[in-house]
Amino acid sequence: MIYGFCSHPTLPKFLFGSFTDIIAITSVLTANVTLNGVNINSVAGPAFTATSATINLALAGENVLRGGKNSAGIYSGYNCLLTVDAVSGTGGSLDAFGGDYSSGIGASRSQYYGNLVINGGKVNARGGMGAAGIGGSYQYSGKSIAINGGLVRAQGGTGAPGIGHGAYAVLGLASTVRIAGGVVTALPGSGAHAIGNSTGATVSISGSINGDALVFADSIHENIALTRGVVYQDYLGTFMVTPSPSPRTRSCPRAASSSCRRAKPWRSCMARRSPTREP
């Protein structure tokens, strides 16, 4: 059976198969929603709209959400806290695609996004023209983005980052991007940075919740505060590394050595930090 499940009693409990209808949660304080094999290809509006105070979105199975014209795959309103996670043991995944000028996860055209949190699951988000994969629509930003775990891939549209503000986001806030765990790949649209992309954006990589953060990004705009984790920039071997706090752990040099410049350089870097390899 292909279905989505929502715990709120006034909302539909089951959503069957592939369809063009949309999911909209707009008038409750808190809703717990589980998607399991849901495929929505919206013809108008976001595939999933969350404007209530707190939405907890759990993933089970493979799910695909495609926004309509000028609409996000998932639109999280400015006053909404949207948290995405996987149901344990299900391998839950989500592919979210934005229409033109709209993000995969975040905001539709001419809208701000709220607080976005990803705690787990396999999440792939792709923005439309001028919009971030995760974050802002064209010319707009929002409140905050936090990634604490999971396998996350975000692709920005033309002129927009994979994660952060939309292109030319002069109409917005100095929002933050915080990566505290998981494996994150950020891919920019042409002419953009991979993460950030607007004056005032702050990027923090701390690895403090589910372990060290591992981030692949060809460039990070504005200031970056690295307190714990691995950042692999430029795809040619520029490392910024700090180890987990441990008396037996040794860190890599901040500039990558030749041994780290391989097809999969993080392996040699991680091996270097392994306690079993200490002299």
C-alpha positions in Angstrom: 0.0 0.0 0.0 1.3 3.5 -0.9 0.1 6.1 1.6 0.9 9.1 3.7 -0.2 9.3 7.4 -1.1 12.3 9.5 -1.7 12.1 13.2 -4.1 15.0 13.3 -7.7 13.7 13.5 -9.2 16.3 11.2 -6.7 15.7 8.3 -6.9 12.9 5.8 -5.3 9.8 7.3 -4.3 8.0 4.0 -3.0 9.4 0.7 -2.9 6.8 -2.0 -0.5 6.4 -4.9 0.7 9.0 -7.4 -1.6 12.0 -7.8 -1.7 15.7 -8.5 -3.5 16.8 -5.4 -1.5 18.6 -2.8 -1.0 18.3 1.0 -1.6 21.5 3.0 -1.4 21.9 6.7 -2.3 25.4 7.7 -4.6 25.6 10.7 -3.1 23.4 13.5 -0.5 24.2 16.1 1.3 20.9 15.7 1.0 18.0 13.2 3.0 14.8 12.9 2.9 13.6 9.3 4.4 10.4 7.8 4.9 9.9 4.1 5.3 6.4 2.8 5.7 6.0 -1.0 3.9 9.3 -1.7 4.4 10.8 -5.2 2.8 14.2 -5.8 3.3 16.1 -9.1 1.4 19.4 -8.4 0.0 21.3 -11.3 -0.5 24.4 -9.2 1.0 25.3 -5.9 3.5 23.5 -3.7 3.2 19.7 -3.4 3.4 20.1 0.4 2.4 23.3 2.2 3.3 23.7 5.9 2.3 27.1 7.5 1.3 25.9 11.0 3.5 26.4 14.0 5.2 23.0 14.1 5.2 20.2 11.5 7.1 17.0 12.0 7.5 15.2 8.7 8.6 11.5 8.9 9.8 9.6 5.9 9.2 5.9 5.2 9.9 4.5 1.8 10.6 6.6 -1.3 8.7 9.9 -1.6 8.6 12.4 -4.4 7.1 15.9 -4.2 7.1 18.2 -7.2 5.9 21.8 -6.9 3.9 23.5 -9.6 4.7 26.6 -11.5 6.4 29.2 -9.2 5.9 26.8 -6.3 8.2 24.9 -3.9 8.2 21.1 -3.6 7.8 21.7 0.1 6.8 25.2 1.2 7.5 26.0 4.9 6.0 29.3 5.8 7.8 32.0 7.7 6.1 31.2 11.0 6.5 27.4 10.6 9.1 25.0 12.2 9.4 22.1 9.7 11.4 19.1 10.9 12.2 16.2 8.5 13.4 12.8 9.7 13.2 9.2 8.7 11.2 6.5 10.4 13.8 4.1 11.9 14.5 1.1 9.8 12.6 2.1 6.8 15.3 3.8 4.7 12.9 6.8 4.2 13.8 9.2 1.4 12.5 12.3 -0.1 13.0 13.9 -3.5 11.7 17.5 -3.5 11.7 19.6 -6.7 10.7 23.3 -6.9 9.1 25.0 -9.9 10.6 28.1 -11.5 11.9 30.6 -8.9 11.0 28.3 -6.1 13.1 26.0 -3.8 12.9 22.3 -3.5 12.4 22.7 0.3 11.8 26.1 1.7 9.8 28.8 -0.2 7.7 29.4 -3.2 8.3 32.4 -5.4 8.2 35.8 -3.5 7.9 34.0 -0.2 10.1 33.7 2.9 10.9 30.4 4.5 10.7 29.7 8.2 12.9 27.4 10.3 13.9 24.2 8.4 15.4 21.3 10.2 16.7 18.0 8.8 17.5 15.3 11.3 17.7 12.2 9.2 16.7 10.3 6.1 17.9 10.5 2.5 16.9 14.0 1.3 17.4 15.3 -2.3 16.2 18.8 -3.0 16.5 20.7 -6.2 15.5 24.4 -6.7 14.0 25.9 -9.8 15.6 28.8 -11.7 17.0 31.3 -9.2 16.1 29.3 -6.1 18.0 27.3 -3.6 17.7 23.5 -3.3 17.1 24.0 0.4 16.2 27.6 1.5 15.2 30.7 -0.4 13.2 31.4 -3.5 14.4 33.9 -6.1 15.4 37.2 -4.4 14.2 36.0 -1.0 15.7 34.4 2.1 14.2 33.3 5.4 14.9 32.4 9.0 17.2 29.4 9.5 18.3 26.0 8.1 19.7 23.3 10.3 21.0 19.9 9.2 21.7 17.5 12.1 21.9 14.2 10.3 21.0 12.1 7.3 22.3 12.0 3.7 21.4 15.4 2.2 22.0 16.6 -1.4 20.9 20.1 -2.4 21.1 21.5 -5.9 20.5 25.2 -6.6 18.9 26.6 -9.7 20.7 29.1 -11.9 22.3 31.8 -9.8 21.3 30.2 -6.5 23.1 28.0 -3.9 22.4 24.5 -3.0 21.7 25.6 0.5 20.9 29.2 1.6 19.2 32.3 0.1 17.7 32.6 -3.4 19.6 34.4 -6.1 19.9 38.2 -5.6 18.3 37.9 -2.2 18.1 41.6 -1.4 14.6 41.2 0.0 15.3 39.2 3.1 16.9 38.5 6.4 20.4 37.6 7.5 19.4 34.0 8.0 21.7 31.2 9.1 22.8 27.8 7.9 23.9 25.4 10.6 25.3 21.9 9.8 25.8 19.8 12.9 25.8 16.3 11.5 25.2 14.0 8.5 26.7 13.9 5.1 25.8 17.0 3.1 26.5 17.7 -0.6 25.7 21.2 -1.8 25.7 22.0 -5.5 25.3 25.5 -6.8 23.6 26.8 -9.9 25.8 28.6 -12.3 27.3 31.8 -10.9 26.5 31.0 -7.3 28.2 29.6 -4.2 27.3 26.2 -2.9 26.2 27.4 0.6 25.1 30.9 1.7 25.1 33.3 -1.3 23.8 36.5 0.3 25.2 39.3 2.4 24.7 38.6 6.0 24.3 34.8 5.7 26.2 32.9 8.4 27.4 29.3 8.0 28.2 27.2 11.1 29.5 23.7 11.0 29.7 22.2 14.4 29.0 18.4 14.3 27.6 18.6 17.8 24.4 16.4 17.7 24.8 13.2 15.7 28.6 13.2 15.2 30.9 15.1 12.9 29.5 16.8 9.9 30.9 15.9 6.6 30.2 18.6 4.0 31.0 18.7 0.3 30.7 22.1 -1.3 32.7 23.8 -4.0 32.5 27.2 -2.2 30.9 28.7 0.9 29.9 32.3 0.9 30.3 34.7 3.8 31.7 33.7 7.2 32.1 30.1 8.2 32.5 29.0 11.8 34.0 25.4 12.0 34.2 23.9 15.4 33.9 20.2 14.6 33.6 18.3 11.4 35.1 18.0 7.9 34.6 20.5 5.0 35.8 19.4 1.6 35.8 22.4 -0.7 36.5 22.8 -4.4 36.4 19.1 -5.1 40.2 19.3 -5.6 41.4 18.8 -2.1 40.9 21.8 0.1 40.2 20.6 3.6 39.1 22.3 6.8 39.1 19.8 9.6 38.7 19.7 13.3 38.5 16.5 15.2 36.0 15.2 17.7 37.2 16.0 21.2 39.3 12.9 22.2 42.7 12.6 23.7 43.6 9.9 21.1 42.3 11.7 18.0 44.6 13.6 15.7 43.5 16.1 13.1 44.5 16.6 9.5 46.3 19.8 8.5 44.0 22.6 7.6 45.4 22.7 4.1 45.1 19.3 2.4 48.2 17.3 1.9 48.9 15.3 -1.2 47.7 12.1 0.5 44.2 13.7 0.8 44.0 14.6 -2.9 42.5 11.4 -4.2 39.3 10.4 -5.8 37.7 9.9 -2.4 40.0 12.0 -0.2 37.8 11.9 2.9 38.8 8.2 3.4 42.5 9.1 3.9 41.5 12.0 6.1 39.2 9.9 8.3 41.9 7.2 8.5 44.3 9.8 9.7 41.9 10.6 12.5 41.4 7.0 13.6 42.7 6.2 17.1 43.9 2.8 15.8 46.4 4.5 13.5 48.1 6.5 16.3 51.8 5.7 16.6 
